[in-house]
Amino acid sequence: MSSTRLELLKEALPSATRVAVVANPAHPMLAPRWRATERAAQAVGVQLHRLDVRTPDEVDTALTTLSSAHADAVLTLQDPTLNRQRRQIVALATQHRLPVIGAEAPDWAEAGGLLAYGPSLPDLSRRAAVYVDKSLKGTKPGELPRERPIKFELVINLKTAQALGLTIAPSLLVQADRVIQ
């Protein structure tokens, strides 16, 4: 999903060349997600500057380095700790006049981020219900196949775009599952 988020970012901000990435180094999946994000950044021509945030107390400290990073935007990697701090992260990035591209849709866009792209939570819930049904009918959980999300949502916050003086391309707007006016 990192490549899709960075592609969406470049479509929304074609001149972006430096992206601050907020990541939780304690997350067990950080290493593969970071490698995927680095590959995606090379593909779209942006430099990354990682801001590590392990706890809510570290958000302020990490985001104060935004000005020295000379970032054009902020990207978050998927993590429950970061998602719980989304309003604080968005507020601090907004102080630096930087758009935030969030990893969980629609949470980050609803919190004031410019874009949010991630698995559809209603679809994940429906898929979970199917698994519960199969388990209740006797299938052992270990026999059920592992599935990846198949439906994703793109949410665009036009209020944020307007506040940052950005114009979102119509080609990006038509891709959105939801637009916050």
PyMOL commands that place a pseudoatom at each C-alpha (Angstrom):
pseudoatom trace, name=CA, resn=MET, resi=1, chain=A, elem=C, hetatm=0, pos=[0.000, 0.000, 0.000]
pseudoatom trace, name=CA, resn=SER, resi=2, chain=A, elem=C, hetatm=0, pos=[2.986, 2.299, 0.425]
pseudoatom trace, name=CA, resn=SER, resi=3, chain=A, elem=C, hetatm=0, pos=[3.416, 2.560, -3.317]
pseudoatom trace, name=CA, resn=THR, resi=4, chain=A, elem=C, hetatm=0, pos=[-0.255, 3.441, -3.812]
pseudoatom trace, name=CA, resn=ARG, resi=5, chain=A, elem=C, hetatm=0, pos=[-0.142, 6.065, -1.054]
pseudoatom trace, name=CA, resn=LEU, resi=6, chain=A, elem=C, hetatm=0, pos=[2.966, 7.663, -2.548]
pseudoatom trace, name=CA, resn=GLU, resi=7, chain=A, elem=C, hetatm=0, pos=[1.445, 7.594, -6.037]
pseudoatom trace, name=CA, resn=LEU, resi=8, chain=A, elem=C, hetatm=0, pos=[-1.680, 9.300, -4.663]
pseudoatom trace, name=CA, resn=LEU, resi=9, chain=A, elem=C, hetatm=0, pos=[0.515, 11.836, -2.888]
pseudoatom trace, name=CA, resn=LYS, resi=10, chain=A, elem=C, hetatm=0, pos=[2.381, 12.613, -6.124]
pseudoatom trace, name=CA, resn=GLU, resi=11, chain=A, elem=C, hetatm=0, pos=[-0.905, 12.977, -7.987]
pseudoatom trace, name=CA, resn=ALA, resi=12, chain=A, elem=C, hetatm=0, pos=[-2.164, 15.400, -5.337]
pseudoatom trace, name=CA, resn=LEU, resi=13, chain=A, elem=C, hetatm=0, pos=[1.205, 17.205, -4.989]
pseudoatom trace, name=CA, resn=PRO, resi=14, chain=A, elem=C, hetatm=0, pos=[3.160, 16.740, -8.225]
pseudoatom trace, name=CA, resn=SER, resi=15, chain=A, elem=C, hetatm=0, pos=[5.971, 19.025, -7.036]
pseudoatom trace, name=CA, resn=ALA, resi=16, chain=A, elem=C, hetatm=0, pos=[6.586, 17.043, -3.818]
pseudoatom trace, name=CA, resn=THR, resi=17, chain=A, elem=C, hetatm=0, pos=[10.156, 15.777, -3.573]
pseudoatom trace, name=CA, resn=ARG, resi=18, chain=A, elem=C, hetatm=0, pos=[10.627, 15.184, 0.165]
pseudoatom trace, name=CA, resn=VAL, resi=19, chain=A, elem=C, hetatm=0, pos=[8.241, 13.260, 2.381]
pseudoatom trace, name=CA, resn=ALA, resi=20, chain=A, elem=C, hetatm=0, pos=[8.439, 12.865, 6.150]
pseudoatom trace, name=CA, resn=VAL, resi=21, chain=A, elem=C, hetatm=0, pos=[7.290, 9.388, 7.138]
pseudoatom trace, name=CA, resn=VAL, resi=22, chain=A, elem=C, hetatm=0, pos=[5.902, 8.930, 10.639]
pseudoatom trace, name=CA, resn=ALA, resi=23, chain=A, elem=C, hetatm=0, pos=[6.591, 5.368, 11.763]
pseudoatom trace, name=CA, resn=ASN, resi=24, chain=A, elem=C, hetatm=0, pos=[6.567, 3.359, 14.970]
pseudoatom trace, name=CA, resn=PRO, resi=25, chain=A, elem=C, hetatm=0, pos=[9.912, 1.522, 15.243]
pseudoatom trace, name=CA, resn=ALA, resi=26, chain=A, elem=C, hetatm=0, pos=[8.373, -0.818, 17.833]
pseudoatom trace, name=CA, resn=HIS, resi=27, chain=A, elem=C, hetatm=0, pos=[5.825, -2.162, 15.316]
pseudoatom trace, name=CA, resn=PRO, resi=28, chain=A, elem=C, hetatm=0, pos=[6.754, -5.742, 14.333]
pseudoatom trace, name=CA, resn=MET, resi=29, chain=A, elem=C, hetatm=0, pos=[5.980, -5.078, 10.650]
pseudoatom trace, name=CA, resn=LEU, resi=30, chain=A, elem=C, hetatm=0, pos=[7.957, -1.850, 10.371]
pseudoatom trace, name=CA, resn=ALA, resi=31, chain=A, elem=C, hetatm=0, pos=[10.998, -3.311, 8.581]
pseudoatom trace, name=CA, resn=PRO, resi=32, chain=A, elem=C, hetatm=0, pos=[9.098, -4.736, 5.576]
pseudoatom trace, name=CA, resn=ARG, resi=33, chain=A, elem=C, hetatm=0, pos=[6.776, -1.716, 5.422]
pseudoatom trace, name=CA, resn=TRP, resi=34, chain=A, elem=C, hetatm=0, pos=[9.735, 0.663, 5.505]
pseudoatom trace, name=CA, resn=ARG, resi=35, chain=A, elem=C, hetatm=0, pos=[11.559, -1.262, 2.733]
pseudoatom trace, name=CA, resn=ALA, resi=36, chain=A, elem=C, hetatm=0, pos=[8.396, -1.210, 0.605]
pseudoatom trace, name=CA, resn=THR, resi=37, chain=A, elem=C, hetatm=0, pos=[8.005, 2.520, 1.239]
pseudoatom trace, name=CA, resn=GLU, resi=38, chain=A, elem=C, hetatm=0, pos=[11.638, 3.157, 0.239]
pseudoatom trace, name=CA, resn=ARG, resi=39, chain=A, elem=C, hetatm=0, pos=[11.175, 1.209, -3.019]
pseudoatom trace, name=CA, resn=ALA, resi=40, chain=A, elem=C, hetatm=0, pos=[7.950, 3.083, -3.730]
pseudoatom trace, name=CA, resn=ALA, resi=41, chain=A, elem=C, hetatm=0, pos=[9.655, 6.425, -3.045]
pseudoatom trace, name=CA, resn=GLN, resi=42, chain=A, elem=C, hetatm=0, pos=[12.383, 5.643, -5.567]
pseudoatom trace, name=CA, resn=ALA, resi=43, chain=A, elem=C, hetatm=0, pos=[9.754, 4.721, -8.133]
pseudoatom trace, name=CA, resn=VAL, resi=44, chain=A, elem=C, hetatm=0, pos=[7.903, 8.041, -7.792]
pseudoatom trace, name=CA, resn=GLY, resi=45, chain=A, elem=C, hetatm=0, pos=[11.004, 10.174, -7.277]
pseudoatom trace, name=CA, resn=VAL, resi=46, chain=A, elem=C, hetatm=0, pos=[10.721, 11.361, -3.679]
pseudoatom trace, name=CA, resn=GLN, resi=47, chain=A, elem=C, hetatm=0, pos=[13.182, 11.342, -0.788]
pseudoatom trace, name=CA, resn=LEU, resi=48, chain=A, elem=C, hetatm=0, pos=[12.042, 10.034, 2.581]
pseudoatom trace, name=CA, resn=HIS, resi=49, chain=A, elem=C, hetatm=0, pos=[12.828, 11.310, 6.055]
pseudoatom trace, name=CA, resn=ARG, resi=50, chain=A, elem=C, hetatm=0, pos=[11.674, 8.913, 8.771]
pseudoatom trace, name=CA, resn=LEU, resi=51, chain=A, elem=C, hetatm=0, pos=[10.271, 10.280, 12.027]
pseudoatom trace, name=CA, resn=ASP, resi=52, chain=A, elem=C, hetatm=0, pos=[10.123, 7.570, 14.684]
pseudoatom trace, name=CA, resn=VAL, resi=53, chain=A, elem=C, hetatm=0, pos=[7.261, 7.718, 17.175]
pseudoatom trace, name=CA, resn=ARG, resi=54, chain=A, elem=C, hetatm=0, pos=[6.945, 4.951, 19.757]
pseudoatom trace, name=CA, resn=THR, resi=55, chain=A, elem=C, hetatm=0, pos=[4.643, 6.622, 22.260]
pseudoatom trace, name=CA, resn=PRO, resi=56, chain=A, elem=C, hetatm=0, pos=[2.167, 9.518, 22.241]
pseudoatom trace, name=CA, resn=ASP, resi=57, chain=A, elem=C, hetatm=0, pos=[4.714, 11.616, 24.142]
pseudoatom trace, name=CA, resn=GLU, resi=58, chain=A, elem=C, hetatm=0, pos=[7.147, 11.365, 21.205]
pseudoatom trace, name=CA, resn=VAL, resi=59, chain=A, elem=C, hetatm=0, pos=[4.759, 12.868, 18.637]
pseudoatom trace, name=CA, resn=ASP, resi=60, chain=A, elem=C, hetatm=0, pos=[5.564, 16.495, 19.488]
pseudoatom trace, name=CA, resn=THR, resi=61, chain=A, elem=C, hetatm=0, pos=[9.307, 15.879, 19.536]
pseudoatom trace, name=CA, resn=ALA, resi=62, chain=A, elem=C, hetatm=0, pos=[9.346, 13.961, 16.259]
pseudoatom trace, name=CA, resn=LEU, resi=63, chain=A, elem=C, hetatm=0, pos=[7.200, 16.454, 14.398]
pseudoatom trace, name=CA, resn=THR, resi=64, chain=A, elem=C, hetatm=0, pos=[9.213, 19.455, 15.537]
pseudoatom trace, name=CA, resn=THR, resi=65, chain=A, elem=C, hetatm=0, pos=[11.936, 18.166, 13.210]
pseudoatom trace, name=CA, resn=LEU, resi=66, chain=A, elem=C, hetatm=0, pos=[9.655, 18.700, 10.200]
pseudoatom trace, name=CA, resn=SER, resi=67, chain=A, elem=C, hetatm=0, pos=[11.165, 22.080, 9.391]
pseudoatom trace, name=CA, resn=SER, resi=68, chain=A, elem=C, hetatm=0, pos=[14.701, 20.647, 9.337]
pseudoatom trace, name=CA, resn=ALA, resi=69, chain=A, elem=C, hetatm=0, pos=[13.502, 17.779, 7.122]
pseudoatom trace, name=CA, resn=HIS, resi=70, chain=A, elem=C, hetatm=0, pos=[12.289, 20.294, 4.499]
pseudoatom trace, name=CA, resn=ALA, resi=71, chain=A, elem=C, hetatm=0, pos=[9.364, 17.959, 3.844]
pseudoatom trace, name=CA, resn=ASP, resi=72, chain=A, elem=C, hetatm=0, pos=[6.616, 18.703, 1.349]
pseudoatom trace, name=CA, resn=ALA, resi=73, chain=A, elem=C, hetatm=0, pos=[4.176, 16.255, 2.956]
pseudoatom trace, name=CA, resn=VAL, resi=74, chain=A, elem=C, hetatm=0, pos=[3.781, 13.772, 5.800]
pseudoatom trace, name=CA, resn=LEU, resi=75, chain=A, elem=C, hetatm=0, pos=[3.005, 10.103, 5.236]
pseudoatom trace, name=CA, resn=THR, resi=76, chain=A, elem=C, hetatm=0, pos=[2.038, 7.742, 8.057]
pseudoatom trace, name=CA, resn=LEU, resi=77, chain=A, elem=C, hetatm=0, pos=[2.680, 4.031, 8.117]
pseudoatom trace, name=CA, resn=GLN, resi=78, chain=A, elem=C, hetatm=0, pos=[-0.092, 1.814, 9.413]
pseudoatom trace, name=CA, resn=ASP, resi=79, chain=A, elem=C, hetatm=0, pos=[0.124, 1.401, 13.180]
pseudoatom trace, name=CA, resn=PRO, resi=80, chain=A, elem=C, hetatm=0, pos=[-2.468, 1.438, 15.989]
pseudoatom trace, name=CA, resn=THR, resi=81, chain=A, elem=C, hetatm=0, pos=[-0.359, 3.780, 18.147]
pseudoatom trace, name=CA, resn=LEU, resi=82, chain=A, elem=C, hetatm=0, pos=[-0.068, 6.327, 15.345]
pseudoatom trace, name=CA, resn=ASN, resi=83, chain=A, elem=C, hetatm=0, pos=[-3.732, 5.974, 14.441]
pseudoatom trace, name=CA, resn=ARG, resi=84, chain=A, elem=C, hetatm=0, pos=[-4.725, 6.831, 18.032]
pseudoatom trace, name=CA, resn=GLN, resi=85, chain=A, elem=C, hetatm=0, pos=[-2.553, 9.962, 17.769]
pseudoatom trace, name=CA, resn=ARG, resi=86, chain=A, elem=C, hetatm=0, pos=[-3.831, 10.998, 14.316]
pseudoatom trace, name=CA, resn=ARG, resi=87, chain=A, elem=C, hetatm=0, pos=[-5.443, 14.262, 15.458]
pseudoatom trace, name=CA, resn=GLN, resi=88, chain=A, elem=C, hetatm=0, pos=[-2.250, 15.372, 17.171]
pseudoatom trace, name=CA, resn=ILE, resi=89, chain=A, elem=C, hetatm=0, pos=[-0.092, 14.384, 14.183]
pseudoatom trace, name=CA, resn=VAL, resi=90, chain=A, elem=C, hetatm=0, pos=[-2.393, 16.171, 11.733]
pseudoatom trace, name=CA, resn=ALA, resi=91, chain=A, elem=C, hetatm=0, pos=[-2.535, 19.296, 13.929]
pseudoatom trace, name=CA, resn=LEU, resi=92, chain=A, elem=C, hetatm=0, pos=[1.255, 19.504, 14.184]
pseudoatom trace, name=CA, resn=ALA, resi=93, chain=A, elem=C, hetatm=0, pos=[1.754, 18.887, 10.461]
pseudoatom trace, name=CA, resn=THR, resi=94, chain=A, elem=C, hetatm=0, pos=[-0.874, 21.538, 9.688]
pseudoatom trace, name=CA, resn=GLN, resi=95, chain=A, elem=C, hetatm=0, pos=[1.076, 24.045, 11.796]
pseudoatom trace, name=CA, resn=HIS, resi=96, chain=A, elem=C, hetatm=0, pos=[3.917, 23.451, 9.320]
pseudoatom trace, name=CA, resn=ARG, resi=97, chain=A, elem=C, hetatm=0, pos=[1.420, 23.767, 6.430]
pseudoatom trace, name=CA, resn=LEU, resi=98, chain=A, elem=C, hetatm=0, pos=[2.081, 20.167, 5.398]
pseudoatom trace, name=CA, resn=PRO, resi=99, chain=A, elem=C, hetatm=0, pos=[-0.576, 17.804, 4.075]
pseudoatom trace, name=CA, resn=VAL, resi=100, chain=A, elem=C, hetatm=0, pos=[-0.862, 14.407, 5.745]
pseudoatom trace, name=CA, resn=ILE, resi=101, chain=A, elem=C, hetatm=0, pos=[-1.450, 11.195, 3.819]
pseudoatom trace, name=CA, resn=GLY, resi=102, chain=A, elem=C, hetatm=0, pos=[-2.789, 8.678, 6.332]
pseudoatom trace, name=CA, resn=ALA, resi=103, chain=A, elem=C, hetatm=0, pos=[-2.574, 4.926, 6.350]
pseudoatom trace, name=CA, resn=GLU, resi=104, chain=A, elem=C, hetatm=0, pos=[-6.061, 4.193, 7.572]
pseudoatom trace, name=CA, resn=ALA, resi=105, chain=A, elem=C, hetatm=0, pos=[-9.146, 5.308, 5.720]
pseudoatom trace, name=CA, resn=PRO, resi=106, chain=A, elem=C, hetatm=0, pos=[-11.250, 7.228, 6.573]
pseudoatom trace, name=CA, resn=ASP, resi=107, chain=A, elem=C, hetatm=0, pos=[-9.764, 8.028, 9.995]
pseudoatom trace, name=CA, resn=TRP, resi=108, chain=A, elem=C, hetatm=0, pos=[-6.894, 10.235, 8.867]
pseudoatom trace, name=CA, resn=ALA, resi=109, chain=A, elem=C, hetatm=0, pos=[-8.948, 12.290, 6.419]
pseudoatom trace, name=CA, resn=GLU, resi=110, chain=A, elem=C, hetatm=0, pos=[-11.687, 12.793, 9.003]
pseudoatom trace, name=CA, resn=ALA, resi=111, chain=A, elem=C, hetatm=0, pos=[-9.007, 14.005, 11.429]
pseudoatom trace, name=CA, resn=GLY, resi=112, chain=A, elem=C, hetatm=0, pos=[-7.939, 16.674, 8.921]
pseudoatom trace, name=CA, resn=GLY, resi=113, chain=A, elem=C, hetatm=0, pos=[-5.429, 14.792, 6.812]
pseudoatom trace, name=CA, resn=LEU, resi=114, chain=A, elem=C, hetatm=0, pos=[-5.456, 15.547, 3.096]
pseudoatom trace, name=CA, resn=LEU, resi=115, chain=A, elem=C, hetatm=0, pos=[-5.784, 11.944, 1.940]
pseudoatom trace, name=CA, resn=ALA, resi=116, chain=A, elem=C, hetatm=0, pos=[-6.366, 8.607, 3.587]
pseudoatom trace, name=CA, resn=TYR, resi=117, chain=A, elem=C, hetatm=0, pos=[-5.984, 5.290, 1.852]
pseudoatom trace, name=CA, resn=GLY, resi=118, chain=A, elem=C, hetatm=0, pos=[-6.377, 1.892, 3.432]
pseudoatom trace, name=CA, resn=PRO, resi=119, chain=A, elem=C, hetatm=0, pos=[-8.421, -1.267, 3.703]
pseudoatom trace, name=CA, resn=SER, resi=120, chain=A, elem=C, hetatm=0, pos=[-12.184, -0.833, 3.859]
pseudoatom trace, name=CA, resn=LEU, resi=121, chain=A, elem=C, hetatm=0, pos=[-13.185, -1.454, 7.462]
pseudoatom trace, name=CA, resn=PRO, resi=122, chain=A, elem=C, hetatm=0, pos=[-16.777, -2.450, 6.593]
pseudoatom trace, name=CA, resn=ASP, resi=123, chain=A, elem=C, hetatm=0, pos=[-15.422, -4.978, 4.088]
pseudoatom trace, name=CA, resn=LEU, resi=124, chain=A, elem=C, hetatm=0, pos=[-12.952, -6.355, 6.661]
pseudoatom trace, name=CA, resn=SER, resi=125, chain=A, elem=C, hetatm=0, pos=[-15.831, -6.726, 9.121]
pseudoatom trace, name=CA, resn=ARG, resi=126, chain=A, elem=C, hetatm=0, pos=[-17.912, -8.641, 6.567]
pseudoatom trace, name=CA, resn=ARG, resi=127, chain=A, elem=C, hetatm=0, pos=[-14.957, -10.940, 5.840]
pseudoatom trace, name=CA, resn=ALA, resi=128, chain=A, elem=C, hetatm=0, pos=[-14.451, -11.513, 9.580]
pseudoatom trace, name=CA, resn=ALA, resi=129, chain=A, elem=C, hetatm=0, pos=[-18.122, -12.472, 9.908]
pseudoatom trace, name=CA, resn=VAL, resi=130, chain=A, elem=C, hetatm=0, pos=[-17.644, -15.137, 7.227]
pseudoatom trace, name=CA, resn=TYR, resi=131, chain=A, elem=C, hetatm=0, pos=[-14.737, -16.574, 9.215]
pseudoatom trace, name=CA, resn=VAL, resi=132, chain=A, elem=C, hetatm=0, pos=[-16.762, -16.568, 12.438]
pseudoatom trace, name=CA, resn=ASP, resi=133, chain=A, elem=C, hetatm=0, pos=[-19.617, -18.314, 10.629]
pseudoatom trace, name=CA, resn=LYS, resi=134, chain=A, elem=C, hetatm=0, pos=[-17.291, -21.018, 9.293]
pseudoatom trace, name=CA, resn=SER, resi=135, chain=A, elem=C, hetatm=0, pos=[-15.759, -21.496, 12.740]
pseudoatom trace, name=CA, resn=LEU, resi=136, chain=A, elem=C, hetatm=0, pos=[-19.180, -21.819, 14.355]
pseudoatom trace, name=CA, resn=LYS, resi=137, chain=A, elem=C, hetatm=0, pos=[-20.080, -24.436, 11.747]
pseudoatom trace, name=CA, resn=GLY, resi=138, chain=A, elem=C, hetatm=0, pos=[-17.089, -26.544, 12.790]
pseudoatom trace, name=CA, resn=THR, resi=139, chain=A, elem=C, hetatm=0, pos=[-14.170, -25.447, 10.624]
pseudoatom trace, name=CA, resn=LYS, resi=140, chain=A, elem=C, hetatm=0, pos=[-11.021, -25.216, 12.698]
pseudoatom trace, name=CA, resn=PRO, resi=141, chain=A, elem=C, hetatm=0, pos=[-9.557, -21.691, 12.602]
pseudoatom trace, name=CA, resn=GLY, resi=142, chain=A, elem=C, hetatm=0, pos=[-6.174, -23.111, 11.558]
pseudoatom trace, name=CA, resn=GLU, resi=143, chain=A, elem=C, hetatm=0, pos=[-7.811, -24.618, 8.454]
pseudoatom trace, name=CA, resn=LEU, resi=144, chain=A, elem=C, hetatm=0, pos=[-9.160, -21.285, 7.245]
pseudoatom trace, name=CA, resn=PRO, resi=145, chain=A, elem=C, hetatm=0, pos=[-7.028, -19.602, 4.588]
pseudoatom trace, name=CA, resn=ARG, resi=146, chain=A, elem=C, hetatm=0, pos=[-5.283, -16.330, 5.377]
pseudoatom trace, name=CA, resn=GLU, resi=147, chain=A, elem=C, hetatm=0, pos=[-6.699, -13.496, 3.346]
pseudoatom trace, name=CA, resn=ARG, resi=148, chain=A, elem=C, hetatm=0, pos=[-5.475, -10.045, 2.543]
pseudoatom trace, name=CA, resn=PRO, resi=149, chain=A, elem=C, hetatm=0, pos=[-7.836, -7.101, 2.265]
pseudoatom trace, name=CA, resn=ILE, resi=150, chain=A, elem=C, hetatm=0, pos=[-9.353, -6.868, -1.192]
pseudoatom trace, name=CA, resn=LYS, resi=151, chain=A, elem=C, hetatm=0, pos=[-11.291, -3.623, -0.965]
pseudoatom trace, name=CA, resn=PHE, resi=152, chain=A, elem=C, hetatm=0, pos=[-9.575, -0.332, -0.241]
pseudoatom trace, name=CA, resn=GLU, resi=153, chain=A, elem=C, hetatm=0, pos=[-10.906, 3.178, 0.324]
pseudoatom trace, name=CA, resn=LEU, resi=154, chain=A, elem=C, hetatm=0, pos=[-9.558, 6.535, -0.741]
pseudoatom trace, name=CA, resn=VAL, resi=155, chain=A, elem=C, hetatm=0, pos=[-10.903, 9.506, 1.209]
pseudoatom trace, name=CA, resn=ILE, resi=156, chain=A, elem=C, hetatm=0, pos=[-9.975, 13.073, 0.245]
pseudoatom trace, name=CA, resn=ASN, resi=157, chain=A, elem=C, hetatm=0, pos=[-10.474, 16.028, 2.552]
pseudoatom trace, name=CA, resn=LEU, resi=158, chain=A, elem=C, hetatm=0, pos=[-11.190, 19.093, 0.383]
pseudoatom trace, name=CA, resn=LYS, resi=159, chain=A, elem=C, hetatm=0, pos=[-11.481, 21.313, 3.478]
pseudoatom trace, name=CA, resn=THR, resi=160, chain=A, elem=C, hetatm=0, pos=[-7.863, 20.534, 4.242]
pseudoatom trace, name=CA, resn=ALA, resi=161, chain=A, elem=C, hetatm=0, pos=[-6.831, 21.056, 0.630]
pseudoatom trace, name=CA, resn=GLN, resi=162, chain=A, elem=C, hetatm=0, pos=[-8.474, 24.480, 0.634]
pseudoatom trace, name=CA, resn=ALA, resi=163, chain=A, elem=C, hetatm=0, pos=[-6.872, 25.416, 3.982]
pseudoatom trace, name=CA, resn=LEU, resi=164, chain=A, elem=C, hetatm=0, pos=[-3.444, 24.474, 2.584]
pseudoatom trace, name=CA, resn=GLY, resi=165, chain=A, elem=C, hetatm=0, pos=[-4.071, 26.290, -0.696]
pseudoatom trace, name=CA, resn=LEU, resi=166, chain=A, elem=C, hetatm=0, pos=[-4.003, 23.074, -2.731]
pseudoatom trace, name=CA, resn=THR, resi=167, chain=A, elem=C, hetatm=0, pos=[-6.080, 22.153, -5.740]
pseudoatom trace, name=CA, resn=ILE, resi=168, chain=A, elem=C, hetatm=0, pos=[-6.890, 18.470, -6.063]
pseudoatom trace, name=CA, resn=ALA, resi=169, chain=A, elem=C, hetatm=0, pos=[-6.853, 17.245, -9.637]
pseudoatom trace, name=CA, resn=PRO, resi=170, chain=A, elem=C, hetatm=0, pos=[-10.200, 16.028, -10.983]
pseudoatom trace, name=CA, resn=SER, resi=171, chain=A, elem=C, hetatm=0, pos=[-8.486, 12.758, -11.975]
pseudoatom trace, name=CA, resn=LEU, resi=172, chain=A, elem=C, hetatm=0, pos=[-7.774, 12.135, -8.283]
pseudoatom trace, name=CA, resn=LEU, resi=173, chain=A, elem=C, hetatm=0, pos=[-11.230, 13.213, -7.125]
pseudoatom trace, name=CA, resn=VAL, resi=174, chain=A, elem=C, hetatm=0, pos=[-12.941, 10.673, -9.381]
pseudoatom trace, name=CA, resn=GLN, resi=175, chain=A, elem=C, hetatm=0, pos=[-10.886, 7.895, -7.760]
pseudoatom trace, name=CA, resn=ALA, resi=176, chain=A, elem=C, hetatm=0, pos=[-12.105, 8.841, -4.278]
pseudoatom trace, name=CA, resn=ASP, resi=177, chain=A, elem=C, hetatm=0, pos=[-14.602, 6.661, -2.481]
pseudoatom trace, name=CA, resn=ARG, resi=178, chain=A, elem=C, hetatm=0, pos=[-15.514, 9.681, -0.380]
pseudoatom trace, name=CA, resn=VAL, resi=179, chain=A, elem=C, hetatm=0, pos=[-14.768, 13.390, -0.490]
pseudoatom trace, name=CA, resn=ILE, resi=180, chain=A, elem=C, hetatm=0, pos=[-15.043, 15.504, 2.651]
pseudoatom trace, name=CA, resn=GLN, resi=181, chain=A, elem=C, hetatm=0, pos=[-16.361, 18.929, 1.615]
for i in range(1, 181): cmd.bond("trace and resi %d" % i, "trace and resi %d" % (i + 1))
show_as sticks, trace
zoom trace
